[in-house]
Amino acid sequence: MSVGAAPPPHERDWRHPAEISAEHRIVFAAEPPSRRLRNAALTVGVVAAVVLIVIAFAVTNMPV
């Protein structure tokens, strides 16, 4: 197989962390997270906080 040739159809594009070398894992871990991932994490965090606040108000204002 020559360099730059397409992988066979049965090969995956991704690799499990156990399948790559330690130095490649270090390089991968040093890469900053993507903007999309950061935005998704921020959105989930904000929604979770709002839901918790709404639940707290609902529970404290329940009639006895």
Backbone atoms as SQL, in Angstrom:
CREATE TABLE atoms (id INTEGER PRIMARY KEY, chain TEXT, resi INTEGER, resn TEXT, atom TEXT, x REAL, y REAL, z REAL);
INSERT INTO atoms VALUES
  (1, 'A', 1, 'MET', 'N', 0.852, -1.172, 0.000),
  (2, 'A', 1, 'MET', 'CA', 0.000, 0.000, 0.000),
  (3, 'A', 1, 'MET', 'C', 0.892, 1.228, 0.000),
  (4, 'A', 2, 'SER', 'N', 0.625, 2.187, -0.855),
  (5, 'A', 2, 'SER', 'CA', 1.459, 3.374, -0.942),
  (6, 'A', 2, 'SER', 'C', 0.999, 4.428, 0.063),
  (7, 'A', 3, 'VAL', 'N', 1.892, 5.352, 0.358),
  (8, 'A', 3, 'VAL', 'CA', 1.574, 6.423, 1.297),
  (9, 'A', 3, 'VAL', 'C', 0.516, 7.328, 0.675),
  (10, 'A', 4, 'GLY', 'N', -0.495, 7.680, 1.455),
  (11, 'A', 4, 'GLY', 'CA', -1.551, 8.552, 0.962),
  (12, 'A', 4, 'GLY', 'C', -2.694, 7.809, 0.302),
  (13, 'A', 5, 'ALA', 'N', -2.581, 6.490, 0.187),
  (14, 'A', 5, 'ALA', 'CA', -3.663, 5.712, -0.410),
  (15, 'A', 5, 'ALA', 'C', -4.817, 5.606, 0.573),
  (16, 'A', 6, 'ALA', 'N', -6.013, 5.466, 0.051),
  (17, 'A', 6, 'ALA', 'CA', -7.193, 5.339, 0.902),
  (18, 'A', 6, 'ALA', 'C', -7.139, 4.013, 1.654),
  (19, 'A', 7, 'PRO', 'N', -7.604, 4.008, 2.913),
  (20, 'A', 7, 'PRO', 'CA', -7.611, 2.754, 3.667),
  (21, 'A', 7, 'PRO', 'C', -8.636, 1.789, 3.082),
  (22, 'A', 8, 'PRO', 'N', -8.470, 0.518, 3.336),
  (23, 'A', 8, 'PRO', 'CA', -9.462, -0.450, 2.857),
  (24, 'A', 8, 'PRO', 'C', -10.843, -0.148, 3.449),
  (25, 'A', 9, 'PRO', 'N', -11.906, -0.567, 2.802),
  (26, 'A', 9, 'PRO', 'CA', -13.260, -0.234, 3.272),
  (27, 'A', 9, 'PRO', 'C', -13.571, -0.750, 4.675),
  (28, 'A', 10, 'HIS', 'N', -12.899, -1.815, 5.114),
  (29, 'A', 10, 'HIS', 'CA', -13.206, -2.361, 6.434),
  (30, 'A', 10, 'HIS', 'C', -12.494, -1.612, 7.560),
  (31, 'A', 11, 'GLU', 'N', -11.608, -0.673, 7.244),
  (32, 'A', 11, 'GLU', 'CA', -10.890, 0.093, 8.262),
  (33, 'A', 11, 'GLU', 'C', -11.750, 1.241, 8.778),
  (34, 'A', 12, 'ARG', 'N', -11.640, 1.509, 10.070),
  (35, 'A', 12, 'ARG', 'CA', -12.353, 2.628, 10.676),
  (36, 'A', 12, 'ARG', 'C', -11.520, 3.898, 10.535),
  (37, 'A', 13, 'ASP', 'N', -12.196, 5.067, 10.511),
  (38, 'A', 13, 'ASP', 'CA', -11.498, 6.352, 10.495),
  (39, 'A', 13, 'ASP', 'C', -11.008, 6.724, 11.892),
  (40, 'A', 14, 'TRP', 'N', -11.703, 6.263, 12.926),
  (41, 'A', 14, 'TRP', 'CA', -11.355, 6.622, 14.296),
  (42, 'A', 14, 'TRP', 'C', -10.614, 5.474, 14.962),
  (43, 'A', 15, 'ARG', 'N', -9.953, 5.768, 16.043),
  (44, 'A', 15, 'ARG', 'CA', -9.238, 4.757, 16.818),
  (45, 'A', 15, 'ARG', 'C', -9.593, 4.897, 18.289),
  (46, 'A', 16, 'HIS', 'N', -9.749, 3.772, 18.954),
  (47, 'A', 16, 'HIS', 'CA', -9.959, 3.748, 20.400),
  (48, 'A', 16, 'HIS', 'C', -8.657, 4.181, 21.056),
  (49, 'A', 17, 'PRO', 'N', -8.716, 4.891, 22.202),
  (50, 'A', 17, 'PRO', 'CA', -7.475, 5.326, 22.859),
  (51, 'A', 17, 'PRO', 'C', -6.496, 4.195, 23.155),
  (52, 'A', 18, 'ALA', 'N', -6.980, 2.988, 23.369),
  (53, 'A', 18, 'ALA', 'CA', -6.089, 1.857, 23.636),
  (54, 'A', 18, 'ALA', 'C', -5.323, 1.437, 22.383),
  (55, 'A', 19, 'GLU', 'N', -5.778, 1.878, 21.221),
  (56, 'A', 19, 'GLU', 'CA', -5.137, 1.486, 19.967),
  (57, 'A', 19, 'GLU', 'C', -4.051, 2.456, 19.505),
  (58, 'A', 20, 'ILE', 'N', -3.913, 3.593, 20.187),
  (59, 'A', 20, 'ILE', 'CA', -2.898, 4.560, 19.758),
  (60, 'A', 20, 'ILE', 'C', -1.778, 4.630, 20.791),
  (61, 'A', 21, 'SER', 'N', -0.648, 5.141, 20.370),
  (62, 'A', 21, 'SER', 'CA', 0.518, 5.181, 21.256),
  (63, 'A', 21, 'SER', 'C', 0.353, 6.261, 22.324),
  (64, 'A', 22, 'ALA', 'N', 1.158, 6.151, 23.361),
  (65, 'A', 22, 'ALA', 'CA', 1.093, 7.103, 24.469),
  (66, 'A', 22, 'ALA', 'C', 1.420, 8.517, 24.004),
  (67, 'A', 23, 'GLU', 'N', 2.403, 8.659, 23.116),
  (68, 'A', 23, 'GLU', 'CA', 2.760, 10.009, 22.663),
  (69, 'A', 23, 'GLU', 'C', 1.641, 10.651, 21.854),
  (70, 'A', 24, 'HIS', 'N', 0.893, 9.858, 21.080),
  (71, 'A', 24, 'HIS', 'CA', -0.237, 10.414, 20.338),
  (72, 'A', 24, 'HIS', 'C', -1.376, 10.789, 21.287),
  (73, 'A', 25, 'ARG', 'N', -1.558, 10.014, 22.366),
  (74, 'A', 25, 'ARG', 'CA', -2.578, 10.354, 23.355),
  (75, 'A', 25, 'ARG', 'C', -2.247, 11.678, 24.039),
  (76, 'A', 26, 'ILE', 'N', -0.955, 11.908, 24.314),
  (77, 'A', 26, 'ILE', 'CA', -0.538, 13.156, 24.951),
  (78, 'A', 26, 'ILE', 'C', -0.807, 14.332, 24.020),
  (79, 'A', 27, 'VAL', 'N', -0.482, 14.169, 22.752),
  (80, 'A', 27, 'VAL', 'CA', -0.728, 15.234, 21.771),
  (81, 'A', 27, 'VAL', 'C', -2.223, 15.497, 21.651),
  (82, 'A', 28, 'PHE', 'N', -3.031, 14.443, 21.602),
  (83, 'A', 28, 'PHE', 'CA', -4.478, 14.590, 21.489),
  (84, 'A', 28, 'PHE', 'C', -5.048, 15.279, 22.724),
  (85, 'A', 29, 'ALA', 'N', -4.575, 14.901, 23.913),
  (86, 'A', 29, 'ALA', 'CA', -5.076, 15.488, 25.157),
  (87, 'A', 29, 'ALA', 'C', -4.697, 16.960, 25.275),
  (88, 'A', 30, 'ALA', 'N', -3.598, 17.370, 24.639),
  (89, 'A', 30, 'ALA', 'CA', -3.147, 18.752, 24.727),
  (90, 'A', 30, 'ALA', 'C', -3.939, 19.680, 23.807),
  (91, 'A', 31, 'GLU', 'N', -4.670, 19.114, 22.855),
  (92, 'A', 31, 'GLU', 'CA', -5.461, 19.950, 21.950),
  (93, 'A', 31, 'GLU', 'C', -6.622, 20.583, 22.711),
  (94, 'A', 32, 'PRO', 'N', -6.875, 21.864, 22.478),
  (95, 'A', 32, 'PRO', 'CA', -8.003, 22.498, 23.170),
  (96, 'A', 32, 'PRO', 'C', -9.329, 21.949, 22.635),
  (97, 'A', 33, 'PRO', 'N', -10.372, 21.979, 23.457),
  (98, 'A', 33, 'PRO', 'CA', -11.676, 21.496, 22.986),
  (99, 'A', 33, 'PRO', 'C', -12.209, 22.398, 21.878),
  (100, 'A', 34, 'SER', 'N', -13.033, 21.832, 21.031),
  (101, 'A', 34, 'SER', 'CA', -13.589, 22.613, 19.931),
  (102, 'A', 34, 'SER', 'C', -14.586, 23.644, 20.464),
  (103, 'A', 35, 'ARG', 'N', -14.808, 24.664, 19.666),
  (104, 'A', 35, 'ARG', 'CA', -15.753, 25.717, 20.059),
  (105, 'A', 35, 'ARG', 'C', -17.163, 25.131, 20.210),
  (106, 'A', 36, 'ARG', 'N', -17.494, 24.191, 19.341),
  (107, 'A', 36, 'ARG', 'CA', -18.823, 23.578, 19.396),
  (108, 'A', 36, 'ARG', 'C', -19.020, 22.813, 20.707),
  (109, 'A', 37, 'LEU', 'N', -17.993, 22.095, 21.139),
  (110, 'A', 37, 'LEU', 'CA', -18.074, 21.348, 22.397),
  (111, 'A', 37, 'LEU', 'C', -18.201, 22.301, 23.583),
  (112, 'A', 38, 'ARG', 'N', -17.424, 23.380, 23.576),
  (113, 'A', 38, 'ARG', 'CA', -17.512, 24.361, 24.668),
  (114, 'A', 38, 'ARG', 'C', -18.888, 25.007, 24.713),
  (115, 'A', 39, 'ASN', 'N', -19.442, 25.346, 23.549),
  (116, 'A', 39, 'ASN', 'CA', -20.778, 25.954, 23.514),
  (117, 'A', 39, 'ASN', 'C', -21.842, 24.978, 24.006),
  (118, 'A', 40, 'ALA', 'N', -21.714, 23.722, 23.632),
  (119, 'A', 40, 'ALA', 'CA', -22.678, 22.718, 24.092),
  (120, 'A', 40, 'ALA', 'C', -22.598, 22.545, 25.607),
  (121, 'A', 41, 'ALA', 'N', -21.386, 22.506, 26.156),
  (122, 'A', 41, 'ALA', 'CA', -21.220, 22.366, 27.602),
  (123, 'A', 41, 'ALA', 'C', -21.799, 23.574, 28.339),
  (124, 'A', 42, 'LEU', 'N', -21.561, 24.762, 27.812),
  (125, 'A', 42, 'LEU', 'CA', -22.104, 25.972, 28.425),
  (126, 'A', 42, 'LEU', 'C', -23.632, 25.968, 28.387),
  (127, 'A', 43, 'THR', 'N', -24.199, 25.581, 27.256),
  (128, 'A', 43, 'THR', 'CA', -25.659, 25.531, 27.119),
  (129, 'A', 43, 'THR', 'C', -26.276, 24.535, 28.094),
  (130, 'A', 44, 'VAL', 'N', -25.688, 23.352, 28.184),
  (131, 'A', 44, 'VAL', 'CA', -26.199, 22.335, 29.109),
  (132, 'A', 44, 'VAL', 'C', -26.102, 22.836, 30.552),
  (133, 'A', 45, 'GLY', 'N', -24.999, 23.471, 30.888),
  (134, 'A', 45, 'GLY', 'CA', -24.832, 23.998, 32.245),
  (135, 'A', 45, 'GLY', 'C', -25.862, 25.059, 32.589),
  (136, 'A', 46, 'VAL', 'N', -26.108, 25.978, 31.664),
  (137, 'A', 46, 'VAL', 'CA', -27.090, 27.041, 31.903),
  (138, 'A', 46, 'VAL', 'C', -28.493, 26.457, 32.034),
  (139, 'A', 47, 'VAL', 'N', -28.841, 25.542, 31.152),
  (140, 'A', 47, 'VAL', 'CA', -30.177, 24.921, 31.218),
  (141, 'A', 47, 'VAL', 'C', -30.337, 24.155, 32.528),
  (142, 'A', 48, 'ALA', 'N', -29.314, 23.429, 32.949),
  (143, 'A', 48, 'ALA', 'CA', -29.385, 22.679, 34.208),
  (144, 'A', 48, 'ALA', 'C', -29.562, 23.633, 35.390),
  (145, 'A', 49, 'ALA', 'N', -28.843, 24.739, 35.389),
  (146, 'A', 49, 'ALA', 'CA', -28.975, 25.708, 36.486),
  (147, 'A', 49, 'ALA', 'C', -30.378, 26.298, 36.528),
  (148, 'A', 50, 'VAL', 'N', -30.926, 26.643, 35.373),
  (149, 'A', 50, 'VAL', 'CA', -32.285, 27.207, 35.328),
  (150, 'A', 50, 'VAL', 'C', -33.303, 26.184, 35.819),
  (151, 'A', 51, 'VAL', 'N', -33.155, 24.935, 35.396),
  (152, 'A', 51, 'VAL', 'CA', -34.085, 23.890, 35.839),
  (153, 'A', 51, 'VAL', 'C', -34.005, 23.716, 37.356),
  (154, 'A', 52, 'LEU', 'N', -32.804, 23.716, 37.908),
  (155, 'A', 52, 'LEU', 'CA', -32.657, 23.575, 39.362),
  (156, 'A', 52, 'LEU', 'C', -33.286, 24.748, 40.109),
  (157, 'A', 53, 'ILE', 'N', -33.137, 25.951, 39.589),
  (158, 'A', 53, 'ILE', 'CA', -33.745, 27.123, 40.229),
  (159, 'A', 53, 'ILE', 'C', -35.267, 27.022, 40.180),
  (160, 'A', 54, 'VAL', 'N', -35.811, 26.612, 39.039),
  (161, 'A', 54, 'VAL', 'CA', -37.267, 26.464, 38.915),
  (162, 'A', 54, 'VAL', 'C', -37.771, 25.394, 39.876),
  (163, 'A', 55, 'ILE', 'N', -37.076, 24.289, 39.981),
  (164, 'A', 55, 'ILE', 'CA', -37.485, 23.226, 40.914),
  (165, 'A', 55, 'ILE', 'C', -37.413, 23.721, 42.354),
  (166, 'A', 56, 'ALA', 'N', -36.368, 24.458, 42.687),
  (167, 'A', 56, 'ALA', 'CA', -36.234, 24.981, 44.056),
  (168, 'A', 56, 'ALA', 'C', -37.406, 25.919, 44.400),
  (169, 'A', 57, 'PHE', 'N', -37.775, 26.803, 43.482),
  (170, 'A', 57, 'PHE', 'CA', -38.913, 27.685, 43.732),
  (171, 'A', 57, 'PHE', 'C', -40.211, 26.890, 43.815),
  (172, 'A', 58, 'ALA', 'N', -40.367, 25.895, 42.976),
  (173, 'A', 58, 'ALA', 'CA', -41.590, 25.095, 42.987),
  (174, 'A', 58, 'ALA', 'C', -41.742, 24.338, 44.310),
  (175, 'A', 59, 'VAL', 'N', -40.644, 23.811, 44.810),
  (176, 'A', 59, 'VAL', 'CA', -40.694, 23.026, 46.051),
  (177, 'A', 59, 'VAL', 'C', -40.913, 23.938, 47.256),
  (178, 'A', 60, 'THR', 'N', -40.270, 25.096, 47.287),
  (179, 'A', 60, 'THR', 'CA', -40.420, 25.969, 48.451),
  (180, 'A', 60, 'THR', 'C', -41.763, 26.684, 48.473),
  (181, 'A', 61, 'ASN', 'N', -42.433, 26.798, 47.345),
  (182, 'A', 61, 'ASN', 'CA', -43.741, 27.477, 47.312),
  (183, 'A', 61, 'ASN', 'C', -44.905, 26.497, 47.246),
  (184, 'A', 62, 'MET', 'N', -44.667, 25.237, 47.549),
  (185, 'A', 62, 'MET', 'CA', -45.754, 24.248, 47.537),
  (186, 'A', 62, 'MET', 'C', -46.640, 24.456, 48.766),
  (187, 'A', 63, 'PRO', 'N', -47.983, 24.381, 48.570),
  (188, 'A', 63, 'PRO', 'CA', -48.857, 24.470, 49.745),
  (189, 'A', 63, 'PRO', 'C', -48.728, 23.223, 50.613),
  (190, 'A', 64, 'VAL', 'N', -48.875, 23.429, 51.900),
  (191, 'A', 64, 'VAL', 'CA', -48.712, 22.300, 52.826),
  (192, 'A', 64, 'VAL', 'C', -49.999, 21.577, 53.036);
